[in-house]
Amino acid sequence: MTRDEAWSVLAEFTKGESLRKHALAVEAAVRGYARMFGEDEEAWGIVALLHDFDYEQYPDLKDHPFRGAEILRQRGWPEFVIRAILSHGEHTNTPRQSKLEHTLFACDEMAGFVTAAALVRPSRSVRDLEAASVIKRMKDKAFARAVSRDDLRRGAEELGLPLEQHIANVIGFMRERADDLGL
């Protein structure tokens, strides 16, 4: 199981640049936490890269991420990868148990929200984005209205971190890959 193999699967199923960049943003955040927690950065990054690989083809929640799990099983991917991907959606009834599963959930929506917050800045960059600005955007119900504020808060709680610290961490991890993310 390599990052190149994971990227190949992502590229096979995901043609849209924005969803690919989302995968890269979540990967950056999850890898950052893997380093922070002393975990396997490569394995965690692969899970993050693949977490939404089936979404473009199967956007309905009755299919996503279930179809992706089936595809990965057929291709012989490890069960911990599949379970983590299943656990990132509340609708799958797959309770999050491992640190990886909690981290993927915490980083998925947050990376998307941080991206949205960066893109409305004059610089269109995470390089000058601060956690306080993201918290302010969270209070604006019209901003990125599809993102559950409860999920953003719950993700930080599952990591045992204050919300502001989690946001600052995700911003910092995404800054490391700002060029790749177009931010």
Secondary structure, 3 states (H helix, E strand, C coil): CCHHHHHHHHHHHCCCHHHHHHHHHHHHHHHHHHHHHCCCHHHHHHHHHHCCCCCCCCCCCCCCCHHHHHHHHHCCCCHHHHHHHHHCCHHHCCCCCCHHHHHHHHHHHHHHHHHHHHHCCCCCCCCCCCHHHHHHHHHCCCCCCCCCHHHHHHHHHHHCCCHHHHHHHHHHHHHCCHHHHCC
